[in-house]
Amino acid sequence: MNLCLLCPLCQKSTLAAFHQDKVRAYQRCEHCYLVSVAAAFQLNLADEKAIYDLHQNDPSDQHYRQFLSRAINPLFERIERYAQGLDFGCGPGPTISVMAAESGIRVDNYDLYYFNAPELLRRQYDFITMTEVIEHVADALALLQTLDSLLKPGAILVVMTKRVISEAAFSTWHYKSDLTHINFYSTATFEWIAAKFNWTLEVIAEDVVFFTKQANVCL
């Protein structure tokens, strides 16, 4: 089995074979515990977008709203109404920004394919939501570095993604069947990320975590 030379998150050459199914081979980093697929198993941009175009997320879909509420409701309980947010990877049917507006909160929409506004990535925000996005991004380290630059001190990063539990559970996990899912995170991986970026980690639900960027301390 051919493995990538470096982990896409910690950039160390500590990858080991983890699982193989009929379609792809998966590797786990022994340093940060990220499970990933090699570049050879990743879709090109056109094929990836073709799959995203099939998504039918709609702000009027109550089931979709309920799904997002597992991440959004705990967030809204913690932020001020004047807070400025960014929905990173909002997809073709932005919904978090609509739900936020109903509570008087402003959220900008950014998406590489559907709302590609680079100027939004030159600002800083009080919170960022990233629901069902992180598992799609190949360059995990670059993504997190970008997010860190977008977060104000004390800001919250909301990440919604299903987490790796064990190798046995992974072998029958439906989540890996989506070919646009290429990086898979566990609680241990999120703990590594928190330490790397000096963020505070809070596990909210089985598929939701909050990171809080440390606030500046004036002495």
Wavefront OBJ file of the C-alpha trace (Angstrom):
o trace
v 0.000 0.000 0.000
v 1.485 3.370 -1.002
v 1.180 6.021 1.654
v 1.666 9.772 1.515
v 5.096 10.754 2.795
v 3.800 13.358 5.241
v 0.700 13.723 7.358
v -1.522 16.506 5.936
v -2.035 17.891 9.436
v 1.184 17.685 11.460
v 3.497 17.246 8.443
v 5.376 14.381 10.071
v 6.347 11.145 8.362
v 4.580 9.060 10.982
v 1.912 7.433 8.823
v 0.842 3.830 9.146
v -1.667 1.706 7.254
v -5.026 1.903 9.023
v -7.724 0.401 6.806
v -8.422 -0.562 3.206
v -11.757 -1.137 1.517
v -12.661 -1.898 -2.093
v -12.187 1.730 -3.138
v -9.538 3.433 -1.021
v -6.676 2.919 1.403
v -6.582 4.886 4.653
v -3.597 5.872 6.752
v -3.342 7.116 10.326
v -0.719 9.433 11.697
v 0.904 8.089 14.843
v 1.670 11.652 15.984
v -1.623 13.584 15.605
v -3.909 10.577 14.915
v -5.477 12.038 11.777
v -6.837 9.375 9.424
v -6.446 10.380 5.786
v -6.490 9.084 2.242
v -3.538 9.560 -0.082
v -3.687 12.033 -2.967
v -4.117 9.167 -5.423
v -7.575 8.522 -3.937
v -8.698 12.158 -3.956
v -11.088 13.555 -6.571
v -10.152 16.401 -8.873
v -11.892 19.732 -8.336
v -14.419 19.237 -11.140
v -15.523 15.806 -9.926
v -15.642 17.047 -6.349
v -17.861 19.998 -7.266
v -20.146 17.733 -9.296
v -20.924 15.835 -6.095
v -21.480 19.043 -4.124
v -23.867 20.253 -6.835
v -26.131 17.342 -5.901
v -26.548 18.668 -2.365
v -29.922 20.268 -1.792
v -29.410 22.160 1.443
v -32.201 24.679 1.883
v -32.881 27.170 4.693
v -36.562 26.199 4.561
v -35.768 22.536 5.251
v -36.658 22.020 8.907
v -34.747 18.741 9.123
v -31.581 20.472 7.920
v -32.130 23.283 10.404
v -32.534 20.758 13.194
v -29.295 19.079 12.128
v -27.401 22.394 12.228
v -28.996 23.420 15.499
v -26.836 20.896 17.375
v -23.919 23.196 16.639
v -25.644 26.553 16.320
v -27.811 26.610 19.440
v -24.891 26.119 21.887
v -22.966 28.785 19.963
v -25.746 31.369 20.093
v -25.999 30.842 23.849
v -22.383 32.003 24.223
v -22.056 34.977 21.890
v -23.292 38.553 22.015
v -25.864 39.690 19.489
v -23.393 42.183 18.019
v -20.936 39.380 17.196
v -19.768 39.045 13.593
v -19.453 35.521 12.222
v -18.334 33.627 9.147
v -19.825 30.406 7.797
v -16.746 28.822 6.224
v -17.760 26.321 3.543
v -21.418 27.336 3.519
v -22.225 25.295 0.393
v -24.763 26.112 -2.324
v -27.649 26.687 0.098
v -26.369 28.812 3.001
v -28.533 28.230 6.049
v -26.547 29.176 9.141
v -26.485 32.814 8.040
v -30.276 32.727 7.720
v -30.728 31.136 11.148
v -28.326 33.674 12.634
v -30.145 36.625 11.058
v -33.362 35.437 12.685
v -31.586 35.969 16.028
v -30.169 39.319 14.983
v -26.670 37.978 14.352
v -24.725 38.704 11.178
v -22.897 35.878 9.438
v -20.985 36.183 6.155
v -20.956 33.245 3.743
v -17.749 31.867 2.266
v -17.348 28.833 0.056
v -14.573 27.970 -2.382
v -17.072 26.846 -5.015
v -20.249 28.838 -4.410
v -19.404 32.018 -2.481
v -15.755 32.594 -3.275
v -15.141 36.065 -1.869
v -11.433 36.247 -0.939
v -11.887 39.586 0.813
v -13.756 37.758 3.579
v -10.547 35.879 4.362
v -8.742 39.126 5.107
v -10.984 39.976 8.068
v -11.336 38.665 11.606
v -14.447 37.300 13.241
v -15.974 36.722 16.663
v -16.948 33.194 15.616
v -16.588 30.874 12.639
v -18.807 27.916 11.822
v -17.522 25.011 9.757
v -20.210 22.333 9.538
v -19.418 19.172 7.571
v -16.445 20.887 5.889
v -13.185 19.956 7.592
v -13.298 16.346 6.365
v -13.333 17.559 2.736
v -10.169 19.696 2.848
v -6.935 18.019 1.781
v -4.422 20.468 3.259
v -5.531 20.236 6.865
v -2.679 22.312 8.281
v -3.139 25.197 5.836
v -6.873 25.224 6.552
v -6.357 25.523 10.301
v -3.686 28.186 9.873
v -6.153 30.198 7.777
v -8.868 29.778 10.383
v -6.495 30.851 13.150
v -5.759 34.057 11.246
v -9.498 34.735 10.883
v -10.323 34.320 14.576
v -10.197 37.291 16.901
v -8.704 36.654 20.343
v -11.421 34.964 22.369
v -13.327 33.899 19.235
v -15.035 30.515 18.857
v -14.503 28.055 16.007
v -17.369 25.590 15.608
v -16.450 22.322 13.882
v -19.092 19.760 12.978
v -17.785 16.459 11.638
v -18.239 12.846 12.616
v -15.309 11.518 14.612
v -13.186 8.398 14.284
v -13.821 6.073 17.228
v -11.754 2.967 16.511
v -10.351 0.904 13.660
v -13.126 -1.663 14.133
v -15.853 0.978 13.908
v -14.108 2.620 10.960
v -14.272 -0.585 8.913
v -18.086 -0.399 8.716
v -18.434 3.386 8.949
v -20.763 4.860 6.325
v -19.026 8.241 6.626
v -15.968 7.053 4.735
v -18.092 5.995 1.762
v -18.393 9.605 0.608
v -15.451 10.036 -1.777
v -15.220 13.737 -0.955
v -14.397 12.824 2.667
v -10.607 12.550 2.771
v -9.519 13.526 6.302
v -11.076 11.987 9.391
v -10.647 13.441 12.874
v -10.840 11.873 16.311
v -11.042 13.491 19.731
v -7.309 12.859 20.078
v -6.695 14.740 16.820
v -8.731 17.682 18.040
v -6.743 17.670 21.281
v -3.553 17.838 19.210
v -4.958 20.763 17.211
v -5.907 22.628 20.388
v -2.377 22.258 21.743
v -0.808 23.233 18.417
v -2.755 26.469 18.039
v -3.149 27.283 21.742
v -6.916 26.920 21.487
v -9.233 25.573 24.147
v -11.198 22.484 23.092
v -14.713 21.682 24.240
v -16.576 18.585 23.040
v -20.203 19.636 22.557
v -21.749 16.548 20.937
v -20.693 13.364 19.178
v -20.109 15.358 15.995
v -19.553 18.899 17.309
v -16.557 20.518 18.974
v -15.830 24.136 19.873
v -12.363 25.665 19.813
v -11.801 28.980 21.571
v -8.817 31.095 20.611
v -6.995 32.372 23.664
v -7.758 36.023 24.419
v -4.957 38.514 24.772
v -4.084 39.161 28.400
v -3.093 42.687 29.358
v -0.644 42.823 32.272
l 1 2 3 4 5 6 7 8 9 10 11 12 13 14 15 16 17 18 19 20 21 22 23 24 25 26 27 28 29 30 31 32 33 34 35 36 37 38 39 40 41 42 43 44 45 46 47 48 49 50 51 52 53 54 55 56 57 58 59 60 61 62 63 64 65 66 67 68 69 70 71 72 73 74 75 76 77 78 79 80 81 82 83 84 85 86 87 88 89 90 91 92 93 94 95 96 97 98 99 100 101 102 103 104 105 106 107 108 109 110 111 112 113 114 115 116 117 118 119 120 121 122 123 124 125 126 127 128 129 130 131 132 133 134 135 136 137 138 139 140 141 142 143 144 145 146 147 148 149 150 151 152 153 154 155 156 157 158 159 160 161 162 163 164 165 166 167 168 169 170 171 172 173 174 175 176 177 178 179 180 181 182 183 184 185 186 187 188 189 190 191 192 193 194 195 196 197 198 199 200 201 202 203 204 205 206 207 208 209 210 211 212 213 214 215 216 217 218 219
